[in-house]
């Protein structure tokens, strides 16, 4: 990705008279409002028709003037200048939505309000898998979601560096849940990075420690152009201390910074410092999750932020570059990250609606056959995937249950004739019964007599 076009300079000779023309007032205000709602960088704004009589440069001056009241942060660039930010109007709506849903109730149209609690572990595991896969794919892991999930569910050992990255991501995201009672520290950052990069580094000695040299750059893989040079390794100790102190500020500290905004700043900050030889992006995204969970937004366990980012990687990288190359305006990245969060919440809502539909489809089974929620999930999946193979380990990892519980679930379904065991293979494998739908429609059914 090439560096963004530099905004035009604002000089004393800039003519403000034209911008203060009362006849332009309504059109200019509407133009500025749209530019800030989408938080256009100069590279984007220059291609949009300005209000009548203005040049693109004039329009940029007007937009730039509306963004002057930004708040400084303790994150400094290489010249010692602070990054700054403000919150455009659309971000306030997202923060309100996160406050309502992220730490409180889940808003769905489900009539059975107990469904989420009943399905909680299944939804959580699926979300953790999706996040682990996507955060690794952003950094170059190459595999399909199907193969990656099969590996995670079965518990088999990774067969490639890509699979190892995904296994690391899954383990690390689960680890974060166990660390939310701690304050951030250098040791915790090292633990996250070491977990993310296990058995994937060219030099294993680089795991769990800051880089000691300045040979780390962010490069556009398409043309090998250096798009970012991180701070010198000699400055990392002092710079990371500021990041740690910022993360550990009490919630009531002044000026108040919303937890989602602070988490997003930490995401950018860690990536900007680039303190490790590898794994900086994955560690930065993990830090974002950790801070939101620590702040009491439990629903973030179920959000797959990285999947949204992976679907639009160019926008993700541009959000970094725009912030770095336009007067240290971190609002570009914050606007992007908050919009990603909004989309992830919408995805979760849709997932819960789908689960409600599944619950309704399986409701007859719950009464007639007295199957548990895990067994009903297997049957609903089997109806939609008649060629799927199920085995004890995959069922165990999909629902975070004991091996014996998983074994009992599948053997019970086989005894009812709903699953069919394949031969005498080891591990034991089961497939949906060829006439599964007819059998379910004919419920109630009982276990076969032996």
N, C-alpha and C positions, 0 to 999 in steps of 0.2 A: 504494500500500500504506500503510495507516495504521500509526502508531507502535504498537508492542506495549504491552500493559497493563503498568504498572509493578508490580514485585513488592511485596508488603506489607513495610512497614518492620520491622526487627528492633530492638526497644527493650529497655531494661533491665527493663521490666515483663513481657516475654515469659515465659510460664510454661514452664520446662523440666522441672518435676516430672512433668507428664503424659507428656512424651516419654521420660522415664527409667523409666517403669513397666515392670517386667520382663515382665509379661504381654503387652505389645505388642512385645517384642523381636524375635522371628522375623518377624512380619508387617511391622514397620517396616523391618527390615534388607532384606527382600525388596523392599519398596516403593522404598527408597532405591537399591538396586542397579538396579532397572528404570529409575528416573528418570535415573540417571547413564549407564546403557548407551545410552539414547536421548538423553541430555542435554536433558531437558525444560526449557524456559523456564517461568516462572510462567504465561504465557499458555496453555501446553499442560497443565501440571500441575494447574492449578485445576479442570480438567474431568475429572480422573481420580479414581475413588473412593479416598479415603484409607483407611488402616487403621482398624479399628473404633474408634469413639469420638473420632477426631480430626477437626478441621475441615481444610479445604483450606489455611488459613493455618498451622495447626499442622504439617501435612505439609511445607509449604514451608520452615518453620524447620528441620525435621530435614534436609531435602535441602540447604538452604543451609549448614548446619553441617558437612556432609560435604565441602563444596567449598572450605573455608577455606585449605587448604594449597596454594595456587596460587603459581606462580613468577612473579616480576615480569619485565617486558621493558623495553627502553629506549624502546619506543613510548609516548608520553605523550598523554593527551587534552588538550582545550583548557584544562583547569584545572591541567595539570601532573601529573596522577595517572597512574601507570603502568598499562598493560594487563597482565593476568596470565593464566596458563593452567595446566592440569594435563592429564594423559592418562588418561581413563577406561579401564577394562580392555579394551573392544572395540578401541580404537585400537592397543593393543599387538599384537594379532593382525595388523592391517593392516600395521603397520610391519614385522613379521616377514615377511609375504608379499612386501612391496615389496623387502626386502633379498634374499630368495631369488630373485625373478624380475626385478626392475628392473635389476639390474646383472649378472645371471648368465645362466643358461639359461632357455629358454622351456619351460614344462611343458605338453606336449600329449600326446595319445594317438597321435600320428603314428608309424607304423612307420619311415618314411623321415626320419631325423633331419636330412638335408641339405635338406629342403623349405624351411625358413625362410630359410636362406641363399640358396637358389635364387630364392625369391620375394621376397627382402628389399626390393629397390628398388620393386617393384610395390606391396607392402603399405605401404611408407613413403610413397610418393606419394599413395596413396589416403587414408592416415591424415592426411597434411598437408592435403589438400584438405578432408576432413571437418572438421578442426579450424579451418581458415580460414573455412569457411562458417558453422560454429556460433558461433565467437567473434564474428563480425560480426552474425549473427542475434540474438544476445543484446542487441546494442546497436541493433537496429532495422532491420537490412538485410532487405529483403523480396524474396525470389526463391525458386525451388525448387532443391533440391539437384541435380536433373537439369540445369537450365539453367546453374547455377553451375559444375558439373563440366564441362559442355560448353565453357564459356568458358575454364576453366583448361586443359583438355586441348588445345583448339584453339589457344590462345595469342591469341585475338582480343581486341581492345580492349574494355574495359567500356563498356556502353551506358547505365548509370545510376549514381547514387551508391551504391546497394546493391551493384551488381556491382563498383564501384571499391573499396568496403570489403573485399569478399571477395578481390579480386586483391591488395590491400594486405596482408591477413592472410596469404595464401599466401606472398607474397614475404618478409614479415617472419619467419614461422616458419622458412623456409629460411635466412634470414640468421642466426638465433640459433645454428644449427649452426656457423657460422663465427666465433662470438664467445665460445665457451666457454673459450678459453685466456686470456681477459682477466678482470681483476677488475671488479667493478661500479664504475661512475663516473657522474657526472651526464651526461657526454657520451654514454655508452652508453644511458642512459635516454632522452635526447633523440633519439638515433638510432632507437630502437625506436618512440617515439611519432610521430616524423616519418614513418617508414616506414608505420606503421599508418594515418595520416591523410592521406596524399598525395592531393591533388585532391578532398578531401571536406570541408574546412573552409570555413565562411563567410568567415573571415578567414585566408588562407593564411599570414599573418605569425605566426599562433599555433603553427605547426608547429615542433617542436624547441626550444621554450622554455617556461619556467614561466609560468603566468598571473601577471599583474601587478596584477590587481584582485580584489576579493572578490565578484564577481557570479556565481559558480559555485555551484549548489546541486543536490542530488539531490532530484528532485520525482517524486511519484506521478502518472503521466500520466493516471490515471483521474479524479482530483479536483484535480490541481495542488497538492496539499499538500506542503510542504517536509518531507522526512523526515530530511534530514541537511545540516548546514552545515559544510563543511570548514574547516580551520585558515586563519587569515589569510594572504594572499599574502606579507606582510612577514616571516612566520616560516618560510617554505618553505626557504630556504637552510640554516638550522640544522637544521630537522627532517629534511630529505632527507639531510643529512650523517650523521645518526644511522642512517638506513636503510642508507646505503651502507656505513658502518662495520660494521653488524650483518651485512650480506651478506658482507663480506670477512673476517669472523673466521675464523681457521684451524679446520679440522674438530676438532682436538684441544683447542680452547679449553674452558675451564670456566666455567659448567656446560655439560655436553654437551647439544646440541640435535640431534635426529635431522634429517638433511637434508630429509626430506619435511615435517617440522614447521617447519623454518626456511623452506623454500620457501613453505609455506602462510601463514606469518606475513608474509613479504614480499608475497605476493599481497594479503592484507588491508591491510597497511601502506600500500602504494602507493595503493590505492583510498581508504583513509581520508584520506591527505594530499591526494588529488585535485589534484595539482600542475599539471595542464594544463587548458586551456579545453575540450578534447575528447579522447577516446581513452584516458581513464584506466582503464576496465575492461579494454580490450583490451591495454593496456600492462601492467597488473597480471597478467593471465593469461599473457602472454608472459614476464614476469619469473619466474613460477613455473616454466615450462618451462625457461628458460635456466638457472636454478639447479640443477634436477634433472639436466640434461645435464652441466653443469659438475661436478657431484658424482659423476659416473661412472655414473648410472642411464640407460644408453643406451636401454633399452626404452621410455623415456618419449617418444622420438621417434615411437613407433608408437601412443601412447595418444591418444584423442580426448576429453580432459577436458571441453572446452566442449560437446560434444554431450550429455553426461550433464547438465551444468548447464542447457543450453537446454531439456531435457526437463522440468526442475523449477525454473523461474526463481523462483517464489515462495519456495521453500525457500532458494535462493541469497541472495535479498535479505533474507530473515528472519535468516539466519545472520549477516549484517552487523549488522542492527538489534539482534538479541538481544545481540550482543557489545558494541555501543555503549551499550545502555540497561540492562544488568544489571551494574553495578559493574565495567565494563571487563573482563568475563570472555570472553577470546578463545577459550575452549574451545568455545563454540558454533560458531564458524567453523571451527576445526580439526577438530571432529568431522564437520562437513559435508564439508569438503574431503577428508578421509581416506576417507570413505565413497564419495565421487565417484571417487577414485582406485581403490578396490577394484572398483567397477563397471566402470571403464574397463579394468582388467586382465582382468576376466571377459569383456568384449566382445572384447578382442583374442584371448583364448584361443578363443572361439567362432569368430572369423574364421579362425584358423589351422586349426581343425578342419574348417571349410568348405573351406579350401584343400586340406587333405589329401584330402577327398572328391573335389574337382575333380581332384587329381593322380591318384587312382585311376581316375577315369572316363577320363582321358586317357592312361593308362599304355600302352594298346595303340598309340596314335599315336606315342608316344615311340620305341617299338621299330620299328614297321613303316615309319613315314614319316620318322623322324629329324627331327622338327620341334623347334625350340628352345622354351624355356619360354614365351617371349612369344607365339609362334604358337599354342601349346596353350591359353594363356589366352584368346586371341581366339576360338578355336573353341569353348571351353567357354562363353564369354559369348554367342557367336552362337547356340548351341543353346538358350540360355535367353531370348534376345532376338532373335527372327528378323527383326525390323524395324529393327534397329540399322544405322546407317551408320558405316563406318570410313573414315578417311582418314589420310594419312601423318602430318600434324601431331598428330592426336589420339593415334595410336599412339606417336609420338615422346615426347609429354609424359607419357603414361601410364606409360612404362617408363624415362624419363630416358635415352634413347639418342640417337644422332646421327640426323639426318634421313635420311641415306643408309641407315642400318641399318633404320629404320622402313620406308622405301620397299622395301627388299629383302624384308623380312618379308611385307608385304602382297602384293607382286607374286608372290612365290613361292606364297602361298596361292591367288592367283587363277590362276596357271598350273596348279595341281593341281586346279582346278575347285571348290575349297572356298569361295571368295569370287567374286562376280561384279561386274565394274566397271559402273557406271551411266553409259552414254553417253560423251560426251567432255567432261564438265564439268571446270572448274578451280575449286578444287582437285579432284583426282581422288577419286572416292568409290567405295566398295565395300560390298556388302551380302552377307549369308550366301546361299550357294547354296540354291535352293528345296528341293533334295533332300539337304541337308547330312547329316542323320542317316543316311540310307541309305548315302551315300558313306563316312561314317566307319565304319559297321558293316561295310562291304565292304572295309575296308582289308586288305592294303596297297594303296596307290595311288601312282602316279608322276606326275611332271610331264608335262604334255601335250607331245607332239612338235610342233615348229613346222614 
